[in-house]
Amino acid sequence: METSNLLRHTIIEGLIPQSTEKAAEVAIDLWERLAAQIISIVGEGGFNSLYARSLFLAQSTFPWLAAGPSPPQTDQRFTELKMSFEGQTPALALEAV
C-alpha cells in the first residue's frame, strides 16, 4: 500500500507545474482528465460512484474537501471541489489531489 501511494504521488508531482499559484485550477484539470479516462471505461454513473468514494476516503485526511453530490452537468462537476481547493494554501490543495 505504501509503495502504491508513493507511486501515485510521484506521478501527480510530475503532472503539476512548478508554479503553484493556480493550485485549484491545476487540481481540477487533473480531475477532469482523470474523469474523461474513467468515464470512457465505466460510464458516467461508475465515475460518479468512484468520485464520491474517493472524496469520502480523502476526507479523513483532508476534512475540508467538499462532499456534495455530483451535478449532472459535466461542466459543473467539480465546482464544489474547486471551491474547497481555493480555500486552502496551494501546497495543501495540491497535496489533496
N, C-alpha and C positions, 0 to 999 in steps of 0.2 A: 504494500500500500504506500509506503513512504517513497519508494522508487517511482511509482506512477505519479505521485504528487510532484516530485522533483521534475520529472519529465514534462508534466503539464505546465509547470511554472516556467521552465526553460523555453518551451515552445511559445508561450504567451509573451515572455520577455523579448523574444526575437521578433514578434509582430508589433510591439509597442515602440513608437518612435522615441528618440532620446528626450525630446521636449515633452514635459508632462503638463504643459499649460492647459491643454484641452483634454484632460483625462476622461471626462464624461463622454465626449464625442468619440474618443478612441475606444472606450469600453463598449459603447453602443454599436460602433462599426464592427467590432469583433463579434458581438452578439448577433448582428444582422447577417454577417457572413456565415456564422455557425447555424443560424436558423434556416438559411437557404439550403444548406447541405443536409440538415436533418429532415426538413420538410420533404425534400426530394426522395428520401428513403422511407419515412414513416408517416408522412402526411401531416396536415395542419393539427389535427387532434392529437396525434402522437407527440408532435413537438410541444404543444401546449402542456401536455402531461409532464414531459421531461423538464420543461422550463419551470413549471410550478414546483416540481420535486427538487430541482436544483436550487431554487430560491429558498425553499424550506430548509434544506440542509445547510446552505450558506449562512442562514440567519443565526445559527448557533455561534458562529464566529463573527459575523457582521450583522448585529441586530437592527441596524439602521436601514437594511435593504427593504425596499417595497415588496409587499407580498400580495398585491391586488390581483384579481383575475385578469387574464389576457384579453384585451378588447378584440373584437372580430376583425377590425380593420388592420391590415398589415402595416400601414404607415403610422399607426398609433401603438403598435405592440409594446414598445419599450419606453414609452413616455414616463411612466412612474419610476422605472429603473433609472432612467437618465436623471430624473429629479433627485433620486436618492444619491446617485454618484456626485451630482453637483453640490450637494450639501456637505461633502467631505473634502478633506485635503486631497490633492491629486495623487499622492503616494498611497493613501488608504483606499481611494477609489480603484486604482489600478491593482492593488493587492487583492481586492474582492473579485476582480474579473476571474 
